[in-house]
Each structure stands twice: as structure tokens, then as C-alpha cells.
Amino acid sequence: GINAEYGEFQTFQHYFKRINLSFLKDLNMGCCSFARLKSSLVLLNILYMLIALILIAVPAFAYSMNYFTSYSLIASLIGVGAFLFLFSFLGLCGALHHHQVMLFFYMVVLGLLCIVQFASSITLVAINDEQKHEILNRSWVGASNVSRVEVEHAFDCCGFDQNTTDSVNSVAGCSDLPCCKDLYLTTEEQCFLHPENASAPNVTMVGCEPCKAKIEEQFSYAIKVSGTVGLFFSFTELIGIILAIQYRNTKDPSRTLSFPGHGGFAK
């Protein structure tokens, strides 16, 4: 009888050790999973905060150095950077404290941003040449004379297309351009690209080229880069949503091991 009871005790002790080791192994894996999710979410939000600081600092520096004079553009970039910084700070606090409410709002806002940014990036990438011309034409017509002169001096060009658009809108600032001031011309329209001597066998064009071609080249490059970068960050936002959902639904192992009343079994 004693031997039988001792054998049953050994069997029970053996199974208890197996259950205990299995529990510790699962707990260790849970700790690693929780820590990895937390670290990934923290690093992602730190990256967003650095990008936000760049969006705030670079336009402010460019405006202070008179690289850009468009106040609305500078203010928009700084506003986007400030919003991104505050939003990243919310996600960082939620990740560090495993705060359910912060993580919930973080997921909702990040999801909306991901949808809007993905749709905008696809739109930018899919713009054709005719749509680019229409956008630039409307922008040129709606711009002030000061903005047009700044573009002309930046690209050393005169007018938009030196045709239909410039016949409706007055041209200004061309006489001071390097491509025109050496021709000793009296009116702005005389700075347009024209043959030096139409009766000569080999026609030589003098004057300033229209800004349309130069602007379209830069605009095409800008929207291509913007669309690609936007798609990249929309995928990082999707990763952030997945990490936030998984991290929010993962229990904190340090609280699981504590006693009731200390954040343990109530979690």
C-alpha cells in the first residue's frame, strides 16, 4: 500500500512539473510577444515624431531664409507636422502605458489617415499629362502676379505658354530675367521666345522660353515622389494599425502575475 501511494505521488509530481514547465514556457513566450509588440509600436511612433519635427523645422527655416514666400504653404506644412507630432505622442503614450482608450483612438485615427493617404497617393500616381496641364493652368491663372514673377525668376522663363493663357492674363517681370534683359526690349511680350531674324536661312530663337514645360517637368517629378512616399507611409500606417490591435488585445504578463487588487486578475 505504501509503495502504491508513493508511486501515485511520483506520478502526480511528474505531471505537475510538466504542467508547471509548460505554463512557464507559455508565459515566457507571452512576455516576449508583449515586449516585441510594445517595442515595435514605440519605435514606429518615434519615427513619426522625427518626421513631424522635420515637417515643422524645414518649412520654418526655409521661410526665415526667404526660400519660400508663400505663407499659406508654410503654415500648412507646419500644421501637418504639429498634428503628426501630437498624434504620434498619443500613440507613444498609449504604447508605453498599455492604455486601452489611447490605443483605441490611436487605431481609429490611424485607420482614417491610412485610407485618406492611400487614396490620395493612388490619385497622384494615376494623374495623366492632360490633367497635369489643367491643374497647372488653373494654378497659374489663380496665382497672384508676385507668385508668377517668383516662378519666372526661379526657372528663368516668361509667361505660362506664351499663347492662350498669357493672352488672357497679363505678363510681368520678364524684362528683368537673364534671358531677356540683354535683348534691350521695351515690353514684356517682346521677351517671349521668337526668331532673331525670320528671313535668315537658319532661324535662331532668342528670348525666354515659356514656363509651362519647365513647371510640368518639376510637377511630374514632385507628384511621382509624393505618391510613392505616400504609398510607403500608408503601408507603415497599416502595420501600425495591426500592431496596435494586437498589442491592445495582449495581456501584460507583469500584471497577470500580480495579486488581485494590484492590476493582476482583473486585467
DAMOMO-V877870 format. One record per helix or strand of 3 or more residues. SS is the DSSP state (H for helix, E for strand). FROM is the first residue (numbers start at 0). LEN is the number of residues. If there is no record, write none. Layout:
[[SS:FROM:LEN] [SS:FROM:LEN]]
This chain:
[[H:1:63] [H:70:27] [H:99:26] [H:128:14] [H:144:11] [H:163:5] [H:173:3] [H:180:3] [H:188:3] [H:210:38] [H:252:4]]
